Amino acid sequence: MTTAIIGAGNVGQALAHNLLRHGESVVFGVNDPGKHRNAVAALGAAVRAVGVAEAVAAAPLAILAVPYAAATEVARVIPDWQGKVLVDATNPLAPGLAGLSVGTTNSGAEQVAAAARNARVVKAFNTTGAENMADPSYPGGMPIMPVCADDAEARAQVMALAARLGFEALDCGPLSSARWLEPFAMTWIDLAIRRGQGRGIAFALLRR
Ligand SMILES: NC(=O)c1ccc[n+]([C@@H]2O[C@H](COP(=O)([O-])OP(=O)(O)OC[C@H]3O[C@@H](n4cnc5c(N)ncnc54)[C@H](OP(=O)(O)O)[C@@H]3O)[C@@H](O)[C@H]2O)c1
């Protein structure tokens, strides 16, 4: 299975590590593939870096892992997504992590969906830190990965991906639920970075 990852930064590389550990292949979509040559080579033979459009064409599912400021522009790079699944892992962070620049009567994910013509947009991989995306194993249980999308089949596909990567995938319903998942990401950021908990924390769901 090949997954396209647009952006080869913290989140892109973390998800790539996890996918590779599970025997899957990754094609990074980046602006300048040459710039990432050494980092990609270090990840092994199952990874390559190409332009954004070429990466999207090479996989049934693409994960958007760029700064939110570039997200809608990148979504428009593909004139017609032809029903492909586009996983929005971005958060519309305000400068200095002061809050979110979109919400809560709208969401970054809905903005991405408006820009990505004929894409089946799914919000996922935005509510925890990159380190957890690389390795979600914790002694106390399985971290959750909330997933929302209007297309139920695409949502199920991304929930299955999250489960393969070691998360308890949570069905959070339609894409408008991103209005809650993006502020939820701020809660992780606030605890990890501002409140001294550090980046080795993850949310889990308890039941009785
Ligand atoms: N870091 C986290 O723990 C975390 C957790 C959850 C969600 N997120 C969200 O995930 C997104 C990525 O975060 P990150 O920490 O991975 O950021 P990052 O380390 O800064 O990496 C961003 C990547 O996006 C690429 N990029 C920027 N503009 C682009 C464009 N127009 N076209 C194609 N690629 C472009 C950059 O390319 P170059 O390398 O060529 O500059 C870089 O590879 C953000 O929206 C963030 O809010 C982050």
Ligand as a Chemical Component Dictionary entry (heavy atoms), coordinates in Angstrom:
data_LIG
# 
_chem_comp.id                   LIG 
_chem_comp.type                 NON-POLYMER 
_chem_comp.pdbx_formal_charge   0 
_chem_comp.three_letter_code    LIG 
# 
loop_
_chem_comp_atom.comp_id 
_chem_comp_atom.atom_id 
_chem_comp_atom.alt_atom_id 
_chem_comp_atom.type_symbol 
_chem_comp_atom.charge 
_chem_comp_atom.model_Cartn_x 
_chem_comp_atom.model_Cartn_y 
_chem_comp_atom.model_Cartn_z 
_chem_comp_atom.pdbx_ordinal 
LIG N1  N1  N 0  4.221  19.067 14.619 1  
LIG C1  C1  C 0  3.206  18.452 15.243 2  
LIG O1  O1  O 0  3.403  17.807 16.298 3  
LIG C2  C2  C 0  1.824  18.518 14.653 4  
LIG C3  C3  C 0  0.821  17.693 15.195 5  
LIG C4  C4  C 0  -0.457 17.698 14.622 6  
LIG C5  C5  C 0  -0.719 18.506 13.536 7  
LIG N2  N2  N 1  0.268  19.331 13.042 8  
LIG C6  C6  C 0  -0.049 20.149 11.873 9  
LIG O2  O2  O 0  0.529  19.491 10.753 10 
LIG C7  C7  C 0  0.988  20.444 9.804  11 
LIG C8  C8  C 0  2.478  20.208 9.537  12 
LIG O3  O3  O 0  3.184  20.420 10.747 13 
LIG P1  P1  P 0  4.747  20.106 10.818 14 
LIG O4  O4  O 0  5.122  20.276 12.245 15 
LIG O5  O5  O -1 5.051  18.837 10.110 16 
LIG O6  O6  O 0  5.344  21.320 9.978  17 
LIG P2  P2  P 0  6.818  21.454 9.386  18 
LIG O7  O7  O 0  7.769  20.596 10.138 19 
LIG O8  O8  O 0  7.072  22.919 9.294  20 
LIG O9  O9  O 0  6.705  20.841 7.907  21 
LIG C9  C9  C 0  5.868  21.429 6.951  22 
LIG C10 C10 C 0  6.179  20.818 5.601  23 
LIG O10 O10 O 0  5.290  21.430 4.665  24 
LIG C11 C11 C 0  6.030  21.730 3.493  25 
LIG N3  N3  N 0  5.375  22.818 2.772  26 
LIG C12 C12 C 0  5.205  24.107 3.154  27 
LIG N4  N4  N 0  4.535  24.790 2.206  28 
LIG C13 C13 C 0  4.303  23.905 1.197  29 
LIG C14 C14 C 0  3.679  24.004 -0.063 30 
LIG N5  N5  N 0  3.138  25.170 -0.469 31 
LIG N6  N6  N 0  3.633  22.886 -0.851 32 
LIG C15 C15 C 0  4.167  21.718 -0.437 33 
LIG N7  N7  N 0  4.778  21.563 0.750  34 
LIG C16 C16 C 0  4.840  22.653 1.549  35 
LIG C17 C17 C 0  7.397  22.111 3.998  36 
LIG O11 O11 O 0  8.282  21.986 2.917  37 
LIG P3  P3  P 0  9.853  22.355 2.987  38 
LIG O12 O12 O 0  10.447 21.284 3.830  39 
LIG O13 O13 O 0  10.278 22.286 1.577  40 
LIG O14 O14 O 0  9.899  23.715 3.600  41 
LIG C18 C18 C 0  7.597  21.072 5.100  42 
LIG O15 O15 O 0  8.105  19.870 4.568  43 
LIG C19 C19 C 0  0.673  21.818 10.387 44 
LIG O16 O16 O 0  -0.535 22.278 9.842  45 
LIG C20 C20 C 0  0.534  21.548 11.884 46 
LIG O17 O17 O 0  -0.344 22.469 12.507 47 
LIG C21 C21 C 0  1.510  19.336 13.565 48 
# 
loop_
_chem_comp_bond.comp_id 
_chem_comp_bond.atom_id_1 
_chem_comp_bond.atom_id_2 
_chem_comp_bond.value_order 
_chem_comp_bond.pdbx_ordinal 
LIG N1  C1  SING 1  
LIG C1  O1  DOUB 2  
LIG C1  C2  SING 3  
LIG C2  C3  SING 4  
LIG C2  C21 DOUB 5  
LIG C3  C4  DOUB 6  
LIG C4  C5  SING 7  
LIG C5  N2  DOUB 8  
LIG N2  C6  SING 9  
LIG N2  C21 SING 10 
LIG C6  O2  SING 11 
LIG C6  C20 SING 12 
LIG O2  C7  SING 13 
LIG C7  C8  SING 14 
LIG C7  C19 SING 15 
LIG C8  O3  SING 16 
LIG O3  P1  SING 17 
LIG P1  O4  DOUB 18 
LIG P1  O5  SING 19 
LIG P1  O6  SING 20 
LIG O6  P2  SING 21 
LIG P2  O7  DOUB 22 
LIG P2  O8  SING 23 
LIG P2  O9  SING 24 
LIG O9  C9  SING 25 
LIG C9  C10 SING 26 
LIG C10 O10 SING 27 
LIG C10 C18 SING 28 
LIG O10 C11 SING 29 
LIG C11 N3  SING 30 
LIG C11 C17 SING 31 
LIG N3  C12 SING 32 
LIG N3  C16 SING 33 
LIG C12 N4  DOUB 34 
LIG N4  C13 SING 35 
LIG C13 C14 SING 36 
LIG C13 C16 DOUB 37 
LIG C14 N5  SING 38 
LIG C14 N6  DOUB 39 
LIG N6  C15 SING 40 
LIG C15 N7  DOUB 41 
LIG N7  C16 SING 42 
LIG C17 O11 SING 43 
LIG C17 C18 SING 44 
LIG O11 P3  SING 45 
LIG P3  O12 DOUB 46 
LIG P3  O13 SING 47 
LIG P3  O14 SING 48 
LIG C18 O15 SING 49 
LIG C19 O16 SING 50 
LIG C19 C20 SING 51 
LIG C20 O17 SING 52 
# 
